[in-house]
Amino acid sequence: METKKKQYAEVEGLFTWPADEPHLIGGLCKGCNTYFFPKFSIFHKPGCPQGPVEEVLLSRRGRLSSYTVQCFPVPPPFVSADPFVPFAIGLVALPEGIEVIGQLTGVSIEDVKTGTDVELVVEKLYGDKDGNEAMTWKFRPV
């Protein structure tokens, strides 16, 4: 009998999933009115009076402001896809006034351009030793 493979969030509490329209889960500091990600970030703004923090769902769309290419597997304890394939990592400016880093998907490395509008998706990061899929957020062009 074959066991059913599962999908799971690589890190819990960073994004809504499963969801048709996933969102990153951020915080809004009521002391300084600043958005930040992840929501449990303690140091979100120097000099903040550290007011109460409200959990917020960040915008799903943003604009690619910068990117780099990961050309080699990350060292342990992180897990890389096997076989490793280079991929782009982007810095995405969200309407809330913050920038979030995420892997880019749905575009070849050669075609990545700053200024591109992107949206949040949840996709497989890697397959674990049991064949299950660790899921994470990524950004794809719209």
N, C-alpha and C positions, 0 to 999 in steps of 0.2 A: 504494500500500500504506500503510495506516494504522499508525503506530507505537503500541505499547501504552504507555499512561500509567502512571507509577510513583507509589508512595507512599513517602515517606522521612521519617525523624525530622528535625524542624527543627534540633534540637541533639542530637547523639549522646551517649550515656552518661548521660542523665537519667532514662530510664524503659525498662522492658523492652518490646520490641515488635519484630516482631509477637508477640502473645501473647493467648490467650483471656482471661486475667486479668492485665492489665498491672499493674506496680508501679513506683513511683518508686524510684530507686536512691540510697540514702542512705549515710551513714557512721556508724559507732559508734566514738567515740574511747575507746580502752582506758585512756588516762591519766586521764580524768575521767568515764567512763561516760555520755557525752552523745551523743544522736543528733543528726544534722544533715543538711540537704539544701541544695545538692547534695553528693555525697560528696567532691568535691574542694575544698570550702570550707576555707580555711586557718584563719580566725578564727571558730571555732564557739563559744568560751566564754572570756571574759576570765580570765586567771590559770591557764589549763589548762597542765599540764606537757607537753602535746603528745605524748601517748603514741602508739603505733601505731594506725592506723585500719583497722577491719574494714569491708568493703563489706557492706551489708545491704539487703534488700528491705523497704521500709516498708509498713505496713498499707494496704490498698486502701480501707478505710472510715474516715471521720472525721465530725466535726460542724462545721457552718458556724458560725464564731464572729463573723464580720464580713464585710461586702461593700461594694462600691462599683459604680457604673455608669460604664463607659467610653463617653462620649457623642460622641467625635470620633476620627477616625483618628489612629493614632500616627505621628509624623514619621519620615522616613527616618533611619537606614538600616533601620528596622523596616518590615515589610510588613503592610498591612491588607487585609482582604477587600475586593473591589471587586464590587458596591457595598458601602459600609460600612453596617453595621447596629449600633446600640448593643448592648452586651452587659454582663453582670455579671461581676465578678471577685471571688472569694471568698477569705477566709482560713480554712483548714480545720485544725482541731485534730485531730491524730492520736494514737492511743493511746501512741505512743512519747514523748509529752510535747513535741512540737514542732508548730509551725503552718506550713503550706505555702500559698502563694498559687497560685491557678489559676483559669482561666476557668470559668464555670458554664455548663452545657448542660442541655437537657431541661426547662427551666423558663423561663417568661416573666419579664422583669424585674419586672413587677408582683407576681408570686407568690413572689419570693425572700424567705425568712424566716430569720433567725438561729436557731440551734438545730436546723436541719434535718440529718438524717443524710444523708451523701453518699458516693458511691463514685467511685473513679478509673476513667476511661475514656480511650481514645486516639481522637482525632478530627482531622479536617482543620482546620488553622489558616488556610491560604490556598492558592490555586492559583498556581503559579509561571508564569513567562513561557512555558514549554514545555507548560503544561497539566497538569503533575504536581502531586501534592498533598503539601504540607508538613504533617506530622502533629505533634501535641503532646498533652500530658496536659490533661485537663479533669476537672471534678467534676460529677456529676449526682445529683439526689435519689434516695434508695432508698425 
